[in-house]
Each structure stands twice: as C-alpha cells, then as structure tokens.
Amino acid sequence: MSENFLKSENQLAQMKLILNEQFAGRSLFMVQCVQGVFNES
C-alpha cells in the first residue's frame, strides 16, 4: 500500500513539473510575441 502511494505521489509530482514547464514555456513565448510587436511599431 505504501509503495503504491509513493508511486502515485511521484507521478503527481512529475505531472505538476511538466505542467509548470509547459506554463513557463507558454508565458515566455507570449512575452517574446509581445516584445516582437512592440519592436515592430
């Protein structure tokens, strides 16, 4: 039981890490797009 619990906790942590990385990447992409628009005008 405890092993399964640790395994699911680990999977949850990995999912959070992946989501955070995706969110950070999207935020960075948005910032770059906005900067590009400002630089053009």
C-alpha positions in Angstrom: 0.0 0.0 0.0 2.7 2.5 1.0 4.7 1.7 -2.2 1.7 2.4 -4.4 1.0 5.6 -2.5 4.6 6.7 -3.0 4.4 5.8 -6.7 1.2 7.9 -7.2 2.7 10.8 -5.3 5.8 10.6 -7.5 3.6 10.6 -10.7 1.6 13.6 -9.3 4.9 15.5 -8.7 6.1 14.7 -12.2 2.8 15.9 -13.7 3.0 19.1 -11.8 6.6 19.6 -13.0 5.5 19.0 -16.6 2.5 21.4 -16.3 4.8 24.1 -14.7 7.3 23.7 -17.5 4.6 24.0 -20.2 3.1 27.0 -18.5 6.5 28.7 -18.1 7.3 28.0 -21.8 3.9 29.4 -22.9 4.5 32.5 -20.7 7.9 33.0 -22.2 6.5 32.6 -25.7 3.8 35.2 -25.0 6.4 37.7 -23.7 8.5 37.2 -26.8 5.5 37.8 -29.0 4.6 41.0 -27.2 8.1 42.2 -27.3 8.2 41.5 -31.1 5.0 43.5 -31.6 6.4 46.5 -29.7 9.7 46.3 -31.5 8.0 46.4 -34.9 5.9 49.5 -34.1 
